[in-house]
């Protein structure tokens, strides 16, 4: 199978391939990977199965044996959400959304406690996709084969993001990590529930538009605060975007143009909010306290107000 036959650079290219071969996003992703790696279909699918297994393992680890992260900034929130899910209390969000949030938080907590995760698409955005796909799969009673299809659909969107914009927070801020993950998850879960390629990519556009301009400002440079909770709430956004798309709500701006906007915003974004921990939440009084606790040097130009609570 020739790689060229299934090569795509944009959402427009991807949809053209889906129409040409009457295939879903996941199928195009599988065929592309076969050509790119020169591996058999079975080998490609088995590799994604290993990714799925690692995702499940990371979720279970945090839910069953929660651990605090370095400096106590994260840990045990996933279990709180899971208990709330089973409590019978009145909830505003659906059971699916709360489960997806719990699974997303669990993945982030495993990562922050130095456990094994699948960086899908990155470590900083690793919670959204397993949260949404695993929770969605449980609601829809999907087997592993169908879950893997959802992951391949998400991967296809991730490749478009990587080609047309970036998956790096250092280059584009958190819009490029959690934002990209939300777009990928929205497409993956839309395919999982039977949505068309057009609906899946429309869900991606709806999702990513709400994350444009998001700063990457981790406290102390660690992937804990606010990363884990951004993944957690990002899972809810992916579910909402999928529902909106399946209901017929269309993004006025096509996905490729949303990615163009992401690039424009990244070019105008201050380096202080591109994973450097020199701005945003990272230099709040709480952020400065963590900086001192870790032993990082004092920031020149940081205001007295920012550093005023370091002795608390």
N, C-alpha and C positions, 0 to 999 in steps of 0.2 A: 504494500500500500504506500503510495507516494505521499510524502509529507505535504507537498505543494497542493495536493488535492483538497486538503482540509486546513490549510493555513488561513488564519484570520487575524486582523490587526484591530478591528473596531467592532462595535455592536452591529453596525450596518453590514459588515462582512459576515459576521456570525449568523445574522438572520438570513442572509442570502444563501449561505450553506445549508441552513435548516430547511429553507424552502426547496432548494435544489435537490436535496436528498430525502426530503419529507421526514426529517429527523428532529429530535429534541436537542436542547443545548447539551445535555449529558452525552448523547451519542456522538455529536461533533467533537466534544472534548476527548472522548475515548479514542476516536479515530485519529485525531490530531496527535495525541500522545503516542499512539502506536507508530505513526510515521516518524515522529520526532526522535523517539528512543530506539526505534527498530525492535521493539518488543512485541510479543504476541498479545492478542486481546486478553487472554487469560492472565498473563503477567501484569499487564496494566491494571486490570481490575483487582488482582491480588494485592498489588501495592496500595491501592486506595482502601482495600479492606484492612490493611495494617494501620493505615491512618485512622480509619473509623474505630478500630479496636483501641488505639491509643487515646482517642477522644473519650471513649466510654470509660476507660481506665482512669483518666484524669478526673472525670466527674465523680466517679464512685469513690476515689481516694479522698476527696475533700468532703463529700457527704458522710462518709463512714468514719474517717479519721482526720477531722479538721486540725490544721496546724496554723499557728500564727506566722506571719511573714517576718522578715528581718525588721527590727525596731517596732514590732507590734502594730504596724499600720494596716494590716489586713488579715482576715481569717475568720471563719465561723459564720459569716453572713449567709453563705449558700445554705448552710444547715438551718439557719433561722427562716429563710424563705421556704425551704422544703417543709419544715414543721408547720409554718403558716398555711401552706398549701393543703396540708392534711388536717388542719385544725377544725374545719367546719365553720369558721367565722365568716361573716359576710365580707365579700371582696368586691372591689370595683373592677379589677382586671379579671380576665378569664383564667381558668385553670391552666390552659396551655401557656399563656403569657407568663404566669408566675413560675411555672415549671421551667420554661425557657430561660427566664431570668436566673433561677436557682442554678441551672446547669452552666450558664455562662459565668456566673460568679464562682462556681466550683472550679471551673477550668482555670480562671485567673488566680484563684487561691492556691491551687496546686502549683502553678507556675511560680508564684511569689514565694512559695515554700521550697523551691528548688526541686519540684517534682517533674516528671516527664509529661510533656504536652505535645500536641501537633501545632506547630506555628503556622496556622492556616487562616489568614495569609501571613501573619507575623506574630511574634510573641505578644506584642502589645494589643493586638486585636484578635487574640486566639480564642476568646470565649464566645463570641457571638454565633459563629456558624455551628459549633457543636451544640450550643444551647438551643438554637432554633431547629436544627435538623433532627436532633435526638428527641426533643420534646414533641415536635411535629410528627415524627415517625411513631411515637407512642400513641398519640391521639388518633392517628390514622391507621394504627395497627400494621405498620409497614415492616416487612422483613429486612434483613441486612442488605439484600440485593437492591431493594428500592432506596434504602438510605444511601447506598453508594451512588446511585443515580443522582440523588439530590446533591451529594458532595461534588460530583463531576460537573453538574450544572453550575454550582457555585464557583468551581474552579475556572470554568469558561469565562465567567464574568470577571474573575480575578485577573485572568490573562489580559482581558480588554483594558482593565484599569492599569495594569503594569505597562501595557503598550502605549496607551494614550495619555497617561498621567504618571502616577507613582504610587507605590505601596510603602514608601519610606516616610516616617514621621519627621526625620531629620531634613527631608527635602520639602515636605508638604504639610507638616503639622498632623494633628490627630485625625483630621478629615481623611488623610491618606491611609490611616491604619484602622481605627474603629469605623470611620465612615465607609471605607472600602469593604470592610467585613460585613457591615449592615447591608450594603448593596448586594454583596455576594449571597448572604443568607436569604435575603428577600427573593432572589431569583431561585435559589436552591429549594426553598420550601414551596414556592409557587409551582415549580415542576413536580415536586413531591406530591402535591395535592391535585395534579392533573392539569395544571395551567399550560397554556401554549408558550412557545418561545417569545412571542410578542408580549404576552402578559408577564412573563418572567422578567424580561428586560425593562418593561415599563415599571414593574415593581422596584427594580434596581434604581431607576431614575427617580422615582418618588422618594425612595429611601435616602439616597445620597444627597439630594437637594437639601434635606433637613440637617445635614452635617457639614455643609460647606463652611469653611472658615474656622473650624474647630481647632483650638490651640492644643499643642502637645506640651504639657507643663507638669511633668511628674515630680512629686516631692522627693528631693534628694537624688533625683535621677533614677529612682527605682521603679520598676513596673508594678506598682501597687496602688497608690493614690495619685490621681483619680481613675487610673486605668481600669481597674476591675469593675467599679460601679458604672463607668461609661460602657463597658462591654455588657454589663447586666441590663442597663436601660436600653442599650442599642438592640438587644434581642427583642424587646417589646416593639421597637420601631420597625424592625424587619417584618414582624408578624403583622403589624398594622399596614405596612406598605403592600404586603401580599394581599391582605383582605381588600384594600382599596382597589388594587389592580384587578382582582377577580370580580369585584363589583362593577367594573367598567370605568372606573376613574382613570383618566389618562393624564400622563405628565405632558404639559404643554411643551416642555423642553426635552428633546430626545436625549438618551443616555450619553451618546458621544459628545453632545454639546454640554452636558452637565460636567463631564470630565474636562472639557476645555475650560469651563469656568473654574474648576478645581485648580487647574494649572495657573490660571490668571491670578487667583487668590493666593496661591502658594508663592508666586513671584513677588507679591506685594506684602507678604507676611513677614513680620519682624523675626530675626533669628532668635530672639529671646523666647519665642513660643514655638520653636521647632526642636523639641526634645533636649534643649540645652539646660533646662531647669533654671533659667535666668529671668523668667517672667511669669505672669499669670498666677495660678494657685501655688506655684513653687516658691514665690517670694511673699506670700501672706505671712502673718505672724506664726501661724502653725507650720507653714512650709519652712520658714527660717529656723524654727526650733529643731525640726528634723535635720536640717542642713548642719546645724551645730552639733547635734547628737551624733551624726555620722562622722563628723570631723572634717567636713569640707571647709575650704577657706571662706572667710567673710566676703560678701559681695561688695565691691566698690560701687558707690552710688546708690545702694539700697537705702531707702528712707529710714529715719529713726522709728517711724510708726511701724514699718515692716519688721524691724528688728526688736521692737519694744518689749515683746513677750518672751524673749529668748531665755530669760531666767525663770519663767513660770515652771 
